[in-house]
Every structure is written in structure tokens, then in C-alpha cells.
Amino acid sequence: MSAPSDLRAGRPEELVVTLTKAGHTKIRYPAELVRDDGVRVTVRAPWAAPGVRDFGFVRFEPGDVFTEHYWRDRWFAVKEVRTGDGGLKGWYCDITRPAVLADGVLAVEDLDLDLWVSADASCVLRLDEDEFEASGLAERDPAAAGAAASALDELERLARSEGLTPLLA
């Protein structure tokens, strides 16, 4: 575990976020470290994939800015998504193993399950449950599968009650 960072003095630190899935790198991208309190790591990065990704309920596109919150002790990441001019689109939540930050790399393992929460919280969608089921994680690592399912339930409960903002404060 890296030491907590206070970024008010000096330039923000750059790091690389590496998202793996089923043992393979899904995406790697540079990000600016916003805060590291020893438990939660917050980074900011522009939309890293090429072109536009239209999910039907939201579009991620060049110019979008993601403020991403990763925990060393929780099984999820919450990504606040804003347009280039600052308009809030919503929160995309990845169910992951706890994050590891070492040597300038924030490593995160995606466990397939996701949750989308629109900016006004009127749309809360559980995503990719079929992919999670097909991944075989429940057979290979039942404890991890249980933690992943519980994390998705927790995020959905928060999104439908007080919202995700208190979690990120």
C-alpha cells in the first residue's frame, strides 16, 4: 500500500490505471492522482477509449472526464462521468477486486458486473449479470463471486436510497 498523498502542494502526480479482465489487460490509460488517503484512491482522466461508446442509456465520448474512485478494501470502483464542459452524466460503477497502487500503476481487476446511475438517479441499471454468470467465477472462486454480488447489491441500495455522492465525499 502506498502512503497517503496530499496533492495540495505541488503538481498532481501522474499514474497509469490498468484494468484487467479474466487475466488480460482490458485497457491502460494515464490518469492524474487527485487524492490517496490510504484506503481510497481518486484519479481523474479523460475518456480513454477510442471514439464513442453508446450504451443506449449513456454515451461516453471524447471530451468526457472521469473522476474515478477506487478502494483498497472494497469490491467496487465508482466513476463520476462529466461532459467536457462539466455537465454530470452520471456514475458508472465497476465491480472489481480491491485496487492495488504500486510503482505508479493502479491495478484493478474487473469482475464483469456493473451499475449505471444517471445524474438525476432516475435510472439505476444493473449491467452484465449474464457475463458474470458466464465467467465461471462462482465455480473458480466462490468467495470472490459472493463479494462481487454483495458489492453490486450495496451500490444499488445506496444509489436508490441516499445516492452515491455521500460515498464519494
JODALIN-V106135 format. One record per helix or strand. SS is the DSSP state (@ for helix, = for strand). FROM is the first residue (numbers start at 1). TO is the last residue. If there is no record, write none. Layout:
# JODALIN-V106135
ss=SS from=FROM to=TO
ss=SS from=FROM to=TO
This chain:
# JODALIN-V106135
ss== from=5 to=5
ss== from=14 to=21
ss== from=24 to=36
ss== from=40 to=46
ss== from=53 to=54
ss== from=59 to=60
ss== from=65 to=71
ss== from=76 to=82
ss== from=88 to=96
ss== from=100 to=102
ss== from=105 to=118
ss== from=124 to=127
ss=@ from=129 to=134
ss=@ from=137 to=140
ss=@ from=142 to=160
ss=@ from=165 to=168
